[in-house]
Amino acid sequence: MSRTHDLIVVGAGPAGASAARAARAGGLSVALVDKAAFPRDKLCGGGITGRCRQHLDAVFGTGFAAGLCLTTTHVRLTDRGRPLGDLPDAPPIHMTMRRDFDAALASAAVAAGADPFLGRRIAAMDPAAGTVRLADGTALSAPVLIGADGVASPVAKALYGRAFDPARTALALEVEVPDRDGVAVEIDLAAVPWGYGWDFPKAQGRTLGLGGIGRRAGDLEAALAAFLAPRGAGGAAAACKGAFLPAGDYRRTPGRGRALLAGDAAGLVDPITGEGIGWAVLSGALAARAAADALAVGAPDTALARYRRALAPVHRELAWANRLKHLVYAPRLRPLFLRVLEREPEVQRRFLALLAGERDYADMGLASFRRMAGRMLRAALARPA
Ligand SMILES: Cc1cc2nc3c(=O)[nH]c(=O)nc-3n(C[C@H](O)[C@H](O)[C@H](O)COP(=O)(O)OP(=O)(O)OC[C@H]3O[C@@H](n4cnc5c(N)ncnc54)[C@H](O)[C@@H]3O)c2cc1C
């Protein structure tokens, strides 16, 4: 069987579901393809920031999936368990389980009229030509294709030969535990080199994990065991699972020909916070709008250039985060950063506003960057001999 649509979206996670939903809003016919049937599991802390909420509201409607989140304003910052700051009135952060959250996103895209090809394996594809053949023989074609198929993106692999550069990508390990005590989020900023650990409360239980960038993060399994034990979750270490995140390693040109990449497939994950869901939702929607605008003027070849322009502010944010991550995570600087964080409640509040997506790196600008470096220098000079 052959089917022709205006747009094929490969991957129905946050980026793909948003792309499909936004494309339907723009009047396009859409094939939404995923190898998984939903609900399916996705390794993730499930932290939804304020920024992500805004993107969800814009694409899926106000308050979307609010019932699937536990919202908290209590954040603890720690240094290998040692308290650095306890903020009961931090900016709100919403904790979800991706299994349910992603199923709700995919359902909303299908309810908007996307043609679902979920739980259907792809046998072959030529993304730049807009063709996909499913394992059951169904042939799909469209003038534009969006690859929203995650960090190991088969679409990116078909376009570039490989999906991501393991040396520049973060690896994270996670466990779920059934019990929790309160609703505080803990962020341990020294749990692992070039990364951090998290203990996120969920409606039921907690998600604990840690991740760091490339080989510089060291022995993650040992770090996870050391992180879990004092938090009463040592028994869960054997059940940990791992996944890559393309933290900060974004593609300057997000696609090739008539194929556009969104979400993790385009490398859109914050290298400091590990946030990727919000960027996935936004980039999926931007890619779909670029496709709709290009098709409206009969010029599908212009979709990529339109998308790249629309994505420029996101790239700017990630470029800033890539610079700033050295102040936060470089082994020589991190002790100074943590000392400043511990001593200065104002810096704690600003850091949490960044984590919660209430402030942008680009808005903070060079002046904030310099002020932070100055504070760290003063902390270094004040160090006892
Ligand atoms: C351990 C960990 C913790 C994280 N914690 C957070 C957090 O707390 N907050 C946050 O904002 N971000 C977090 N992230 C990042 C976040 O999970 C990703 O950025 C986000 O899932 C990206 O969405 P996406 O739609 O691009 O990709 P995905 O969510 O990975 O979806 C990709 C989809 O493509 C499908 N697919 C893959 N291959 C194929 C194929 N061959 N054919 C068809 N379909 C295919 C998959 O089945 C999947 O449904 C975390 C990541 C990890 C690994």
The ligand as an SDF file (V2000), in Angstrom:
LIG
                    3D

 53 58  0  0  0  0  0  0  0  0999 V2000
   18.4280    9.7950   32.0350 C   0  0  0  0  0  0  0  0  0  0  0  0
   17.8310   11.0040   31.3630 C   0  0  0  0  0  0  0  0  0  0  0  0
   17.1820   11.9630   32.1380 C   0  0  0  0  0  0  0  0  0  0  0  0
   16.6090   13.0770   31.5230 C   0  0  0  0  0  0  0  0  0  0  0  0
   15.9080   13.9630   32.2980 N   0  0  0  0  0  0  0  0  0  0  0  0
   15.3040   15.0200   31.7160 C   0  0  0  0  0  0  0  0  0  0  0  0
   14.4860   15.9020   32.4950 C   0  0  0  0  0  0  0  0  0  0  0  0
   14.3000   15.7140   33.7000 O   0  0  0  0  0  0  0  0  0  0  0  0
   13.9000   16.9560   31.8620 N   0  0  0  0  0  0  0  0  0  0  0  0
   14.0670   17.1860   30.5280 C   0  0  0  0  0  0  0  0  0  0  0  0
   13.5270   18.1860   30.0130 O   0  0  0  0  0  0  0  0  0  0  0  0
   14.8140   16.3440   29.7620 N   0  0  0  0  0  0  0  0  0  0  0  0
   15.4050   15.2750   30.3130 C   0  0  0  0  0  0  0  0  0  0  0  0
   16.1180   14.3880   29.5420 N   0  0  0  0  0  0  0  0  0  0  0  0
   16.1900   14.6370   28.0850 C   0  0  0  0  0  0  0  0  0  0  0  0
   14.8710   14.2130   27.4190 C   0  0  0  0  0  0  0  0  0  0  0  0
   14.5600   12.8930   27.7930 O   0  0  0  0  0  0  0  0  0  0  0  0
   14.9960   14.3060   25.8930 C   0  0  0  0  0  0  0  0  0  0  0  0
   15.6060   15.5250   25.5480 O   0  0  0  0  0  0  0  0  0  0  0  0
   13.6160   14.2100   25.2220 C   0  0  0  0  0  0  0  0  0  0  0  0
   13.0670   12.9420   25.4280 O   0  0  0  0  0  0  0  0  0  0  0  0
   13.7430   14.4770   23.7080 C   0  0  0  0  0  0  0  0  0  0  0  0
   12.5120   14.2160   23.0740 O   0  0  0  0  0  0  0  0  0  0  0  0
   12.4860   13.6890   21.5640 P   0  0  0  0  0  0  0  0  0  0  0  0
   11.0550   13.6540   21.1750 O   0  0  0  0  0  0  0  0  0  0  0  0
   13.4480   14.4380   20.7530 O   0  0  0  0  0  0  0  0  0  0  0  0
   13.0780   12.2020   21.6410 O   0  0  0  0  0  0  0  0  0  0  0  0
   12.5070   10.9120   22.3660 P   0  0  0  0  0  0  0  0  0  0  0  0
   11.7400   11.2790   23.5670 O   0  0  0  0  0  0  0  0  0  0  0  0
   13.6880   10.0150   22.5480 O   0  0  0  0  0  0  0  0  0  0  0  0
   11.5050   10.2590   21.3170 O   0  0  0  0  0  0  0  0  0  0  0  0
   12.0000    9.6720   20.1380 C   0  0  0  0  0  0  0  0  0  0  0  0
   10.9680    8.7350   19.5800 C   0  0  0  0  0  0  0  0  0  0  0  0
   11.4840    8.2020   18.3520 O   0  0  0  0  0  0  0  0  0  0  0  0
   11.1760    6.8280   18.2690 C   0  0  0  0  0  0  0  0  0  0  0  0
   12.1170    6.1530   17.3980 N   0  0  0  0  0  0  0  0  0  0  0  0
   13.4210    5.8920   17.6170 C   0  0  0  0  0  0  0  0  0  0  0  0
   13.9350    5.1700   16.6100 N   0  0  0  0  0  0  0  0  0  0  0  0
   12.9440    4.9910   15.7220 C   0  0  0  0  0  0  0  0  0  0  0  0
   12.8390    4.3000   14.4850 C   0  0  0  0  0  0  0  0  0  0  0  0
   13.8570    3.6120   13.9750 N   0  0  0  0  0  0  0  0  0  0  0  0
   11.6500    4.2990   13.8420 N   0  0  0  0  0  0  0  0  0  0  0  0
   10.6000    4.9360   14.3700 C   0  0  0  0  0  0  0  0  0  0  0  0
   10.6130    5.5850   15.5520 N   0  0  0  0  0  0  0  0  0  0  0  0
   11.7820    5.6180   16.2120 C   0  0  0  0  0  0  0  0  0  0  0  0
   11.2430    6.3370   19.7070 C   0  0  0  0  0  0  0  0  0  0  0  0
   10.4860    5.1560   19.8950 O   0  0  0  0  0  0  0  0  0  0  0  0
   10.6840    7.5290   20.4760 C   0  0  0  0  0  0  0  0  0  0  0  0
    9.2820    7.4080   20.7060 O   0  0  0  0  0  0  0  0  0  0  0  0
   16.7010   13.2550   30.1180 C   0  0  0  0  0  0  0  0  0  0  0  0
   17.3570   12.2940   29.3340 C   0  0  0  0  0  0  0  0  0  0  0  0
   17.9160   11.1740   29.9460 C   0  0  0  0  0  0  0  0  0  0  0  0
   18.5880   10.1400   29.0880 C   0  0  0  0  0  0  0  0  0  0  0  0
  1  2  1  0
  2  3  1  0
  2 52  2  0
  3  4  2  0
  4  5  1  0
  4 50  1  0
  5  6  2  0
  6  7  1  0
  6 13  1  0
  7  8  2  0
  7  9  1  0
  9 10  1  0
 10 11  2  0
 10 12  1  0
 12 13  2  0
 13 14  1  0
 14 15  1  0
 14 50  1  0
 15 16  1  0
 16 17  1  0
 16 18  1  0
 18 19  1  0
 18 20  1  0
 20 21  1  0
 20 22  1  0
 22 23  1  0
 23 24  1  0
 24 25  2  0
 24 26  1  0
 24 27  1  0
 27 28  1  0
 28 29  2  0
 28 30  1  0
 28 31  1  0
 31 32  1  0
 32 33  1  0
 33 34  1  0
 33 48  1  0
 34 35  1  0
 35 36  1  0
 35 46  1  0
 36 37  1  0
 36 45  1  0
 37 38  2  0
 38 39  1  0
 39 40  1  0
 39 45  2  0
 40 41  1  0
 40 42  2  0
 42 43  1  0
 43 44  2  0
 44 45  1  0
 46 47  1  0
 46 48  1  0
 48 49  1  0
 50 51  2  0
 51 52  1  0
 52 53  1  0
M  END
$$$$
